[in-house]
């Protein structure tokens, strides 16, 4: 068989791959430029590699970018979620309402406080929690609502905030995907609720690992800071400045959740590029939409009026009824073409740990529908023209070949 025909057959079925192994496109590979590298080197040479002035600078930059009154840097978004609940008094026996269409850290952080995660189904189109189903899940044990801005798409925060006010509930926003997203002219992180961000390696900007809490409440921010460093009093943080030694006292059983200057060295150069990189991601997003519109897939829904999508995740929903193979086969086929993909997400209620809480298949049909069919493609400012063309070629080849 000649190369022309082999190029039309997926590599998994014996054809030629779009990309050779040495040119494999790693899913979520971040863009790291020379200035980030040089800043890290400078930090290492300075000897001040733990929490210090660069963490403080990064906090101030995030605060200014989001127009938030307070920002506290931590070592992960998981830590940010966990501490936000502890700082608001959530404890064993309480319930926190959230979505099953999210990474395990969302529900795990609730469980780590002793509280119970209570799932509410999503809207198929947006993949965000359906706010009109939240009220039915509220009980006398409910203490908080934790909306997740899935893929970078803002949730319907007016409705959620109004509902929380009606029942006297706390709102803690999981914005791990949503740095740069906007809701009605305001950036996510400046709406007044405690809001938790991630700077994990796959995110729109990265500190390799890292997180941040933003809040309007200075007392709350100070408590997060204290809980994030062993529960030591604020004077303990002055050890990380040039003010000289200060005595401190341990006031809480805290955690080791602080960010380091090595991490912040990346962040202080990544953040100023976020809007430029958003434009690159948007261009790739639009090219994907144009290329895939006639394939057996459902494209991401358009942005809602008065919102800005952070475009963290680009996921196709496969029309599996029009394919002879399931999502996992398609994912493996793209891997064999040299394209890394992902699944965001298998519904949390179907994982063993949450099934043991009594959740079963069929409880959240919209989330299960998406979880069985979703396929996430690379979407990074690091991708070049050829990378994008190869991703489009691979997806088109595989889906056409396996269409009914």
C-alpha positions, 0 to 999 in steps of 0.5 A: 500500500502506498504512503498516500493511502497509509496516511489516511489510515490511523496508525493504530490500524496500521497507517502512518502516524501524523507525528513521529515519536520524537515530535510527540505533542505532550498534552498540557506542555507549558510555555516557559520563556527565557526570562522565567528561566533566568529568574529561577536561576537568579533566585537559586543563586540568591540563596533565598529559595523558600517563601520570600520577597518574590512570593510577596511580589507575585501575590501583589501582581495577582491582586492588581491583575484581578482587582482583588483586595487580598491574595495569598499564595500557596503551594496548590489550588487544593491547599487553597480550597482546603484552607478556604473551607477551614477558615470559614468554619466548615467542619465534620458533619457539614455539607458542601454542594459542588459539581461532579464534573471536576477534578478530584481535588474539589471534592477531596478538599471538602472531605479533608475538612470532615464535611460531605461533598454533595453533588449537583448535576451540570448543564450539558451545554456549559458543563458548569453546575446547574444553579437551578438544581442547587436549591433541591440539594440544600439541607440543614447541614449545608454550609457552602456552595463550591461552583467550579468554573469548568474549562475557564467558563464562568458559572452563573454567579449572580444566581448562585450568590443570591441563592447563598444569601437566601440560605445564609451559605458561604460561596467558595469559587474553584477557579483552577481553570479560570485565571483571566475569566470575566463575569459581567465585566469583573474578573473571576477572583474579584466578585467578593467570594473566596476564590481559589486558583491553580498554577499547575503545569497545565494551567494558563500560567504556571509556577509548576505547582502553586495556588492562590486565594483571593478575597475581599476579607482581610481577616480571612486572608490573614487566617489563610496565611497563618493556616498555610504555615503551620498555624504560626502567628503572623510574626512568623512570616517576618522571618521571610523578610529583612526585618530581623528575627521575630518571635512567633506562637502557634495558634492553630494546627496548621499545614505546610502549604506555603509557596516558594520564591522558586515557584513565584519566580516563574509566576512573576514573568508568566502573569504579564503574558496572560492576555497575549497568551489568551489571544493565542489560545483563542486563535487556536480555539477558533481554528479547531472550531472551524476544522471540526464543525462537520465531524461527529462531535459537539463543539464547545458552546459559545461564550455567554453574554457579558462573560469572558472564557479563560479558554483553559480546556478545549474539549470535544464531545464525541457523538459516539452514536455516529462512531464505531469506536468509543471515546477511549479508542479515539483517545488511544488512536490520537496517542498513536498519531503522536498527539497527547489528549486528556479526559476532563472528566470522568464524573466524580460520583463514579469513582470508587471513593465516592461510590462508597458514599452511596452515589451510583450510575444514573444519579447525574445523567448530564455529567455522565453523558459528558464524562463518557464522550469528552475528549480534551485536545492540546491548547497551549500558547506553546503550540506552533503553526505545525503543531496545530495543523498536525492536531487538526489532521490527526483528529480529522483522520481518526474521526473520519475513519471511525465514522459510521 
